[in-house]
Amino acid sequence: MKTVSDSAAGAARPRAGRHGRITSIEVLCAVLLVAILAQSWLQRVLDVPALRTGSTVFVAVCVQALPFLVLGVLISGAIAAFVPARVLRKVLPRREAAAVGVAGLAGVALPGCECASVPVARRLMGQGVAPAAALTFLLAAPAVNPVVLVATAVAFPGSPEMVLARFLGSLGTAVVMGLLWSKFGRLEWIVERALRRLPDPAGRGRWQTFAETARTDLVEAGGFLVLGAVISAALGVLVPPGWFGVLGDQLVLGVLVMAVLAVVLALCSEADAFVAASFAALPLLPKLVFLVVGPAVDVKLFALQAGTFGRSFAVRFAPVTFVVAVGCALLAGSLVLR
């Protein structure tokens, strides 16, 4: 028979295991401490023109994008905690086609990053919202919200038309995908657990939900921002400028390369404009394709959608979204960009 001391010891063991695990924050603090202590040595070793150029690009991208990233995750956390999904369901029309249009425009008022939009879409489906409208909101919220549009305006100060082109291309992608789902989509492609009703946070749990959502989104999106900044800096240093000149001259090739790059980099929508702007040798149209495709489909979103809605859904939804996003970006660019 277990004694009280045995139970206490058993309860203490998991806590000790959790305390003994090294977290990403501790790793970051250790790296910063080493960098500070070895600053003089690192300056001598890394005093290379290419590395100085790359570090300048890396720091510039991170510093410009970080305020918008923080603002975006705070808003995302507030929505998850204080805006129940049933509020959006009440304002949606019963007609599915009209609900798709309203859900697309709701992304302007209810911003969130790509990571946050997937569970929000699942919550909407669980509360009875038509999947077409929920998926439209999933694509619109991270791409047409004010935080992303302001970040785009700051990243492209000499090209304000990029803001309108991105808005039109991203909204068009969301609405077209919603309409396509309403016509051709099948509920059996979505796993049953994604359609179950999820409880809304209430009472004292709302602030905890806000903190947890904001912290999780910031850690995940911040990691992708750093990765994108590193790749942007590496491309600026390692890739000869003439290669980007070739992409600028070969418009079709430039569009395809930037579309694939958006899928692979998987950047947060609050930060991707600054990475796109760093490719100075490219014309605006391939950069627009990068900005429209990224929030709609990338490797991170594919994994999230497969885990939330099922692999059968993801393998159908992601490729079609890629094609629609490229087409809508090209159409918006041909209408707006000079």
Buried (B, 14 or more C-beta within 10 A) or exposed (E): EEEEEEEEEEEEEEEEEEEEEEEEEEEEEEEEEEEEEEEEEEEEEEEEEEEEEBBEBBEBBBEBBBEBBBBBBBBBBBBBBBBBBEEBBEEBBEEBBEBBBBBBBBBBEBBBBBBBBBBBBBBBBBBEBBBBBBBBBBBBBBBBBEBBBBBBBBBBEEBEBBBBBBBBBBBBBBBBBBBBBBEEBEEEBBBEEBBEEBEBBEEEEBEEBBEBBBEBBBEBBBEBBBEBBBBBBEBBBEEEEEEBEEBBEEEEEBBBBBBBBBBEBBBBBBBBBBBBBBBEBBBBBBBBBBBBBBBBBBEBBBEBBBEBBBEBBBEBBBEBBBEBBBBBBBBBBEEBBE
